[in-house]
């Protein structure tokens, strides 16, 4: 594997799993037939829902053939957004890239660059819709030949008339993780752990898709390390973690005393921020936020001995 590709895969997987257990803080997009203006692209989750709703509206008003003629043209790409359509036979019938057309989503077209098979997650989308994360080419960043164009995509997929309509947006980890943790903090302040877990377990939430992708990355040799989101109480006890074995243990034992440097504004911490000789991972990059003494964070750490 080339160094460039390995770096690309690392960045993609970091993005994919670093937001584990956290939801998009976005309301529903416009439903079919709504006359409301498009949401701002600065709210990519809402804009993605809007794009899918408008795709279904086009299908309803113009018919399938006319809709596909539009979606299958590169002219339909809107910055990073484009629409894909899957038929009753699980085949791609709508996509700006003609090489995708006719392919079964259960095959290679439904598997990302890191080997994660996301096709079944897309095919499981209900009429209410669901989020599905995977690493894919961002058309605003390049093509299949550009390794740097592979980014974490979070797609919103809706089943309608037996077809699946989807579109997605691409995550900038440096911006997305702090935003999500800030959203988590608001729910924690308003209702404690129960409220935040209820929010995370919303069946239409991003965490539904992030859990399987995190489990995939954490059980393969794609990367050397572990990715998760963590909630710890004021006494340091871990209250939420993808690995149940860590629940009830102390966050300092896992990430080291640097976590106590967390502030109400949040900050990135690394293994180098732990005092010399202190316990903690050999390598780490974690965004951590102090919420009235409780700690909420997400990121990557080495799961070996400190």
C-alpha positions in Angstrom: 0.0 0.0 0.0 1.4 3.4 -0.9 2.1 5.9 1.9 -0.3 8.4 0.3 -3.1 5.9 0.2 -2.4 4.7 3.8 -2.6 8.3 4.9 -5.9 8.8 2.9 -7.4 5.7 4.6 -6.2 6.9 8.0 -7.9 10.3 7.5 -11.0 8.7 6.2 -11.3 6.2 9.0 -10.5 8.9 11.7 -13.4 10.9 10.2 -15.7 7.9 10.1 -15.3 6.8 13.6 -14.3 9.9 15.6 -18.0 11.0 15.8 -19.2 7.7 17.1 -22.4 7.8 19.1 -23.1 11.4 18.2 -26.0 12.7 16.1 -26.4 15.4 13.6 -28.0 18.4 15.2 -30.4 19.0 12.3 -34.1 19.1 11.9 -36.0 17.5 9.1 -35.6 18.9 5.6 -38.5 20.0 3.5 -41.0 17.3 2.7 -42.2 16.7 -0.9 -44.3 19.6 -2.1 -43.1 22.1 0.5 -42.5 25.6 -0.9 -40.1 26.6 1.8 -36.7 27.9 0.6 -33.7 25.6 0.6 -31.7 25.4 3.8 -28.3 26.9 3.8 -25.4 24.7 2.8 -23.8 25.8 6.1 -26.2 23.3 7.6 -25.2 20.3 5.5 -27.4 17.8 7.2 -30.6 19.8 6.6 -29.5 20.6 3.0 -28.9 16.9 2.3 -32.4 16.1 3.4 -33.7 18.9 1.2 -31.8 17.5 -1.8 -33.4 14.1 -1.3 -36.8 15.6 -0.8 -36.5 17.6 -4.0 -35.3 14.5 -5.9 -38.5 12.7 -4.9 -40.5 15.7 -5.8 -38.9 15.7 -9.3 -39.7 12.0 -9.6 -43.3 12.6 -8.7 -43.9 15.5 -11.0 -41.7 14.5 -14.0 -41.7 10.7 -13.9 -38.9 8.3 -13.4 -37.3 8.5 -16.9 -37.1 12.3 -16.8 -35.8 12.3 -13.3 -33.1 9.8 -14.1 -32.1 11.7 -17.2 -31.3 14.6 -14.8 -29.7 12.6 -12.0 -27.5 10.7 -14.5 -25.9 13.9 -15.8 -22.8 15.5 -14.2 -24.7 18.8 -14.6 -26.9 17.6 -11.7 -23.9 17.8 -9.2 -24.4 20.6 -6.7 -21.0 21.2 -5.1 -20.6 18.0 -3.0 -24.2 16.9 -3.4 -25.6 14.6 -6.0 -28.5 12.2 -6.1 -28.3 8.4 -6.4 -31.3 6.1 -7.0 -31.5 2.3 -6.5 -34.3 0.2 -7.9 -36.2 -2.8 -6.5 -33.5 -5.2 -7.7 -30.9 -3.4 -5.6 -29.2 -1.9 -8.7 -28.0 1.6 -9.2 -30.2 3.3 -11.8 -29.4 6.9 -10.9 -25.9 8.3 -10.5 -23.8 11.0 -12.3 -21.0 8.4 -12.9 -22.1 6.1 -15.7 -19.8 3.4 -14.5 -22.0 2.9 -11.4 -25.2 2.4 -13.4 -26.6 -1.1 -13.3 -24.4 -2.3 -10.5 -25.8 -4.2 -7.5 -25.4 -2.3 -4.3 -24.6 -5.6 -2.5 -21.5 -5.8 -4.6 -18.3 -3.8 -4.8 -20.1 -0.5 -5.5 -21.6 -0.9 -1.9 -18.1 -1.4 -0.3 -15.9 1.5 0.6 -12.2 2.0 0.0 -11.4 0.5 3.5 -13.5 -2.6 2.9 -16.6 -1.6 4.8 -19.7 -3.1 3.2 -22.3 -0.3 3.6 -24.7 -1.6 0.9 -26.9 -3.5 3.4 -27.3 -0.3 5.4 -28.6 1.6 2.4 -30.9 -1.2 1.4 -32.4 -1.2 4.9 -33.5 2.4 4.6 -37.3 2.8 5.4 -39.8 5.4 4.1 -38.9 7.6 7.1 -35.3 7.6 6.0 -32.0 6.8 7.6 -28.4 8.1 7.7 -25.7 5.8 6.3 -22.0 6.7 6.6 -19.2 5.4 4.4 -16.0 6.6 2.8 -16.5 7.7 -0.8 -15.3 10.1 -3.5 -16.3 13.7 -3.0 -17.0 15.1 -6.5 -16.0 18.5 -5.3 -12.6 17.2 -4.3 -11.7 15.0 -7.3 -12.3 11.7 -8.9 -11.6 8.0 -8.3 -8.0 8.6 -9.4 -7.5 11.2 -6.7 -6.7 9.5 -3.4 -7.4 12.7 -1.5 -10.9 12.8 -2.8 -12.0 9.9 -0.6 -13.7 11.4 2.4 -16.3 10.3 5.0 -19.8 10.7 3.4 -23.0 10.6 5.4 -25.9 9.8 3.1 -29.6 10.4 3.8 -31.6 7.6 2.1 -35.4 7.4 1.7 -37.4 4.5 0.4 -40.2 5.7 -1.9 -42.4 3.7 -4.3 -40.0 0.8 -3.9 -37.0 2.9 -5.0 -34.3 4.3 -2.8 -33.3 8.0 -3.2 -30.2 9.3 -1.5 -27.6 12.0 -1.3 -24.9 12.9 1.2 -22.4 15.3 2.5 -18.7 15.0 3.4 -17.3 15.6 6.9 -14.5 17.9 7.9 -13.5 16.2 11.1 -11.8 19.3 12.6 -15.1 21.2 12.4 -17.6 18.4 12.7 -16.4 16.8 16.0 -16.4 19.9 18.1 -19.8 20.8 16.7 -21.3 17.4 17.6 -19.8 17.4 21.1 -21.2 20.9 21.7 -24.6 19.6 20.6 -24.2 16.6 23.0 -23.3 19.0 25.8 -26.6 20.9 25.4 -28.6 17.6 25.7 -26.5 16.6 28.7 -27.1 19.9 30.5 -30.9 19.7 29.8 -31.5 16.1 30.9 -28.3 14.3 31.9 -27.2 11.0 30.5 -30.7 9.7 29.9 -31.5 12.7 27.6 -28.3 12.4 25.7 -28.6 8.6 25.1 -32.2 9.1 24.1 -31.0 11.6 21.5 -28.2 9.4 20.3 -30.5 6.4 19.9 -33.0 8.1 17.6 -33.5 5.5 14.8 -33.0 8.3 12.2 -29.8 9.5 13.8 -26.3 9.3 12.5 -25.2 7.0 15.4 -27.3 4.2 14.0 -25.0 4.1 11.0 -21.8 5.1 12.8 -21.9 2.1 15.2 -21.5 -0.6 12.5 -18.8 1.4 10.7 -16.9 2.0 13.9 -17.2 -1.7 14.8 -15.8 -2.6 11.4 -12.8 -0.3 11.6 -12.0 -1.3 15.2 -11.9 -5.0 14.4 -9.7 -4.8 11.3 -6.0 -3.8 10.7 -7.1 -0.8 8.7 -5.6 1.3 11.5 -3.5 1.0 14.6 -5.8 2.4 17.2 -9.3 2.7 18.5 -12.1 5.2 17.9 -15.0 6.1 20.1 -17.1 8.7 21.8 -16.9 8.9 25.6 -19.1 10.4 28.3 -17.7 10.4 31.9 -19.3 11.7 35.1 -17.7 14.4 37.3 -16.0 11.7 39.3 -14.3 10.4 36.1 -16.4 7.2 35.8 -17.0 6.3 32.1 -20.8 6.3 31.6 -20.9 5.7 27.8 -18.4 3.9 25.5 -18.8 1.6 22.5 -17.0 -1.1 24.4 -19.1 -2.1 27.5 -16.0 -3.3 29.2 -14.9 0.4 29.7 -18.1 1.5 31.3 -17.6 2.0 35.0 -13.9 2.5 34.7 -12.0 5.8 35.1 -11.4 8.0 32.1 -8.0 8.9 33.4 -7.0 5.2 33.4 -8.0 5.1 29.7 -6.7 8.4 28.3 -4.4 9.7 31.0 -4.5 12.8 33.3 -4.5 15.2 30.3 -8.3 14.8 30.2 -8.5 16.9 33.3 -7.2 19.8 31.2 -10.6 19.9 29.5 -12.4 23.3 29.5 -16.0 24.4 28.9 -14.8 25.6 25.4 -13.3 22.2 24.5 -9.9 21.4 23.1 -8.0 18.6 21.3 -5.7 16.6 23.6 -2.9 14.3 22.5 -0.8 11.7 24.3 2.0 14.3 24.5 -0.2 16.3 26.8 0.0 13.7 29.5 2.8 14.3 32.1 6.0 12.2 31.6 5.6 8.8 33.2 1.8 9.1 33.6 -0.6 6.4 32.5 -2.4 6.8 29.2 -2.2 5.8 25.5 1.0 6.0 23.5 -0.8 7.9 20.8 -4.1 9.9 21.0 -6.1 12.7 19.4 -9.3 13.4 21.3 -11.6 16.4 21.5 -12.8 16.8 25.1 -15.3 19.1 26.6 -16.0 19.9 30.3 -19.8 20.1 30.9 -20.2 21.2 34.5 -17.6 18.7 35.6 -18.7 15.9 33.3 -16.4 15.0 30.4 -17.7 14.4 26.8 -15.3 13.6 24.0 -14.6 11.8 20.8 -11.5 10.7 19.0 -8.8 8.1 18.5 -6.5 6.5 21.1 -4.1 3.6 21.2 -5.7 0.7 23.1 -2.4 -0.9 24.1 -0.5 -0.4 27.4 0.5 3.2 28.2 
